[in-house]
Structures are given as C-alpha cells and as structure tokens.
Amino acid sequence: MAFFGSRRLMPAGVSRWLRRNRAAVILLFAAAAVGVLCLAAVQSLIPLQKLEQALIDFRFRLRGNVPGNPNCVIVGINASSIDPSNYDPSDVSRSEALQLMQEPFPWNRKVDAMIIDKLMAAGARTVVFDLLFITPRDGDDALAAALKRYPGRVVLGSAFLLENPGSIDRRLIYKTPLPDIVAGLKEPVTGCVTLPTELDGVIRNTWYLTSAMQQYGYPDHNLDIASMAGLAAREFDPRVTLPQGTHPINFQGKATTYVDMPVEELFMDRIFNGPKYQGGNLFKDKLVFVGPVADYFQDWHLTPYGSMPGVEIHAQIAGSLLDGDTLKDVPGWMELALCIPMALLAAWAGIRLTHALALSGVLAAALVAFVGIAQLAFVEGRMLIPMEAPLVGFAMTGLFALVFNFLIEQLERARIRSVLDTYVSSSVAAMVLRQSDEFEQALRGQRRSVTVLFSDIRGFTTMTESAVPENLIEQLNEYFYRMVEAVLAAEGTLQQFVGDAIMAVWGNTYHLEPALGARHAVRTALVMRTALAELNATWAANPLRRQLNIGIGINHGEVIVGSLGHPKRMEYATIGDGINTAARLETATKQFGCTVLIGEAVENLTRQWFLYRKVGSVQFKGKLNVIEVFTPLGETGTASPPWLERYHAAIALYRQRSFTEALAGFEAVAIEIGGNDRLCEMYIDQCRAFMVNPPPPDWDGAWTLTEK
C-alpha cells in the first residue's frame, strides 16, 4: 500500500535499527507497561478501578443465577403491606396485628413483636429485622418483651448514619437500637446494615466484623461490630466463622432470587394455613429476614445483578456464608503474577507474528482464553482473580506490537517503494507491494478494458539535430516532469517513455470503471495541454529553450496485460489494438491540426463530463473499421462556442453529399472562429474538390489516413 508514499519518515539508520531490534523494543515496552500498571498511583486511577468493577459485574452476569440457600426466607414489607385497602375486612377483624397495620408506617412496634411470635411459633430458628429501632415509638415494651422470650434468636439492625449532611459539621454516627428495647439481653442482638459502596454506587463487598474506629478511618483491632448478615448466619449456625477485613460478596443472583412473602399474610389465617405457608411450616428451622422491599422505602441498591432491596442483599450474603460458598481472598501479589505472563504472551505473539490479521487473531484468542480461565476460577474456584491490570497490560503490549509491526512494515515498504518508483510507475509499484492475487494473475496474462493516452513532441527528431545536448536534456526533463505529474495525479500508470513520447494507461494495473478511467485520461490531456502552454510562456524568455508543440491521442479498448521480456529484465506490458489506435490518434493530430484527439469509445464514456468538437470519421491505414474522432474543448462547465452547433450541422451536410451547403457552413464557421482553423480548412478544400469531382457511390464521408 502507499500509506507513506515514497518519502522517508525517519533517517535510514534509525529505520534499520528498529527493524533489527524489533523484539527488544517490544519486550522493553511490555516490561514498561507492567511496571507502570503495578504502581499504586496508577492502580488508584478511577478509570482503571471502574474497569475492574465492570469486569467483576461481567463475571456475575456471565455465570447467571444460582439457587439461593433454602434455609433463608424473606418476609417483605412491600407495597401491599402499607396499603390497608388491600386487606380483607374479615381478616382485619380477626387479627390485632392487621388492625395495628391499618395505621401509617412505621407501625406500632407491637406489630414487630407479633411478627416475632408468629415466626417463632412456626418454628423459625432465627429472625432478622432489617429495620432500625433507634427512636421511641408505641409498642417498644412489647418488642423488648419478645426479644427476652427468644434470647439469641432475634437480630435487630444498627447502622452508620451521617448527621448534618451537607453541613461543615457533618459526622458519621453509629446508631443502635434503643437501650429500652435491648435492656437485659446478654446475647448480641445488633447487626450493622451498612455496607460499603464503591465509586459507581454499586455494592460489591461487605465486611463481617468492624468497629466504629475503622469506619471513621482509623486502624483498630477491637472489632466489636458484626454485620447483620454475618451475625444472622452465626446465630443461625454457630459453626459459621466471620473473617476480618473487606470481602467480595458472592451474590447468588438478581433480585427475587429469594422471593419475599408479604408480611400481612402472616396474620391472614386463610392464607397462612393454606398451601403457600402450610400453616407456618415454610418457616420451620429457617433464617427469616424481615425488611422493606417496596420502592416506597427507597432501600434498593445497585449490585452486579442490578437493583436489589437491601434485605435481600443481606439474605444473599448470609446464604453464601451458610453454604460455605463465599469468595476466597486473592493474595496481593497475584495481580503482578498475572500481569507479567500476559504482557509477555502479547510480546511473544508480536515478535513471532508480523502479519496484522494473524497477530490480531492470536491476541483475540489469548484474550478469550484468559477471560475463560478467570470465569472458571470464579465459578469453580470461588475466586475473583484481578483482571484489569493483566488485561490492560496485555492489550497495551499487543496494540503496541500491532502498531510497531505496522510501522516497520510501512518503513520497509517506503524503502522498497522509493526504489521501485525510480524504475516503474507508482501504480505498478503499489501492486507489487500489495502482492495481490489480481496482480499475480495479471503477470501471467489477462484481458482488460483500459484507456490509453499517447503524447508526442512535434518535430522532435529535427530538434535533436541542432540542439545542444545538455540544454535539450534539461528542457526535456522539465517537460517530462510536468507531463508525468499530470498522469500520476490522475492515478494513471506511466507505462513507458519512447524517446520523447509518453504512454500512460488507466485500468491495466488495478480494476477501474471504464468511464472513470476514460474521464481521468481526458482530464489529464487537458492538464497537459495547459501545462505545456505555461512551460512555453516560461521558456519564451530563455534563449536556451525552444517552444514545444505536442499531440495527444486517447483511446479506450480491450488489451492484453502481462509480464514480458527477459528473465533479467521484465516489463509489465500492455499490448493490443487498443494501444495501436491510441498511437494512430496521436499521429493524426498533425493532419487535423488538433492538440488532442480521442476515439469514439472515449467520447461515449465521457460526454457527460466534457464538451467535444467532432473531427470526423477516420479510417486508419491498415484498418477496416471507421471510427469517429473528437477533440475536447473543455469540461462541461465550459460555455459551448456559438459556432459549434453550426459546425456539426455542416459535417452532417457534408456526409449527406450536400457539399454546396456544407461549404457555406464551414466558411461561416471559419470566419466566426477567426479565419485560421485547420479542420474548417480541410472540409472547405474537400467540399470544393467534391463539387468538381463527386466521390464514388460507396463513399462514407470518412477521412483515410495513410500514415501510421
């Protein structure tokens, strides 16, 4: 490809050193990437932290839901619980609890005592309230009495709350149940409901044992506060041990993994004694969580599985503790241990594979394999191995290897291209570098429709006889530079120089729509004509330069392309009648007095873009077919000369053998043009001759050219 053209991007010595030390450069970058990623300052960057959090969430969602612990049950205070209109009057009349629940929430705490009694009577082993009893309310004495009836079997909520939020005097306060409620209880009954929230507001971790000092940010080994879920699990099963520190939560699934039972149904005998609750058997030997689940309470929190009520988060934490299914702690050195081999793997692939597609495939496969291993470690090994640093190091090294290999390849291509461009056209050089199947096929021989341009300097042979060689070569090089630039700018193939002649082709080295190739060729001819006029104007003041005139012929047709020559000197050649006709048109410019002549195939392909003057029908020497020949006046934006329509009408009369009328037309056009027009003069002379000696009956109006 010609991405960098033939210009050098850097000194040749630097380019050569990079090619020879490619492996060392890639390995050095891999080492630097690992070193940077392991810096604490880098690890603390918010984008990297968010990436790790997203990768944790991805693993949970990829795993999907797993069954919750069957010993955990939720009794929910939901929308129906706080809307008395949902209660059947007959149920209310038979239940004191339902009567108290007719009042706005929060209810009289006698209701909480009744909930405890109901669940304990049903056989519940432990009851947990995800509620804060930190302000006095009616029924506190009933609740206190219920706690004393079931010592060590009821857990109440406590929390770290922010006082004076938005104020400079704000502070974090640990709030526990009222002393009057828990007075005289020897067993721990308070579990903290507060869970750590991460930067994105998602709850992913929990602590099981902490202290107020730790929560205030100070080191403290006196861990006297247990989390609600941890305390509940330990009270339910004394064999459960609570670890210190912060740990990831092994969520079992999305919200409703533990389906909540509406709290009011505990007091509706017709439902409680039915198949749903089986007379309370549903709660036998269970760990029952009681808490709000309705949106009204605004106790929903983000988790890896999306939004979830707080009471279910605690239930899922407790469920994983009871299952012995908590996530294992990962040692701190594992991140570096994974980062190094992943970066080395990407470096190895970048060193061994220079093809971008192959390297990308290997990197993608390695990435999928690493993600698969991490997922397997999560699902089967209960480990959330760190993925962010290994993946970023792997991606950085792999991307660097891709870009670096691409740069080296382009530098090498640029070096070869700079050599090839000296000997062949840029389009041929580009195809050689691409090594495309199309070019390989073309080398063996292929038919193609192409547009060919021939240009030649008029009287060049005579010029060489009297010219000073140095001056002539200098002028020719100035001329060739402008002409070749016009060809290359139009994406043409500079096929060859034949003395002072230039042959350019569109469509022989790469696929090109015929109309587009013809358009490029005609526009190139117009540019060459303008460029020569500019050169002649410059040379006019230089006694060492001569004025030049050129002829240009353009034809479109089918040719054969392929590699011709000797094994030691091959040429990508274009041969065929289409080439020969273009050369004949260039020669014919001398007879017709036109700078540019094009064949009818080119005119058919480009008439929408250019304004043409018809030259006539022509039969070349040695050819049986007659073709129409035209000369371009400019692009279609150019105003049509007022005489052009009369000129074409005169040609039509000429071909109809109306020579008298045609003569008058050509004479009028010649006067309008300025009296010096070669085409009009030719037709005028021919009309006069035919008026004296009419042409034979089979005359077709064509000009027969005797020169090749």
Beta strands, then each sheet from edge to edge (+ up, - down):
strand 1: 72-77
strand 2: 126-132
strand 3: 154-163
strand 4: 171-175
strand 5: 190-192
strand 6: 205-207
strand 7: 209-210
strand 8: 225-226
strand 9: 246-248
strand 10: 260-262
strand 11: 287-292
strand 12: 300-303
strand 13: 306-309
strand 14: 446-457
strand 15: 493-498
strand 16: 501-506
strand 17: 550-566
strand 18: 569-575
strand 19: 596-599
strand 20: 610-620
strand 21: 627-635
strand 22: 703-705
sheet 1: 4+ 3- 2- 11- 1- 10-
sheet 2: 4+ 3- 5-
sheet 3: 6+ 9-
sheet 4: 7+ 8-
sheet 5: 12+ 13-
sheet 6: 15+ 16- 14+ 17- 18+
sheet 7: 15+ 16- 14+ 17- 19- 21+ 20- 22-
end
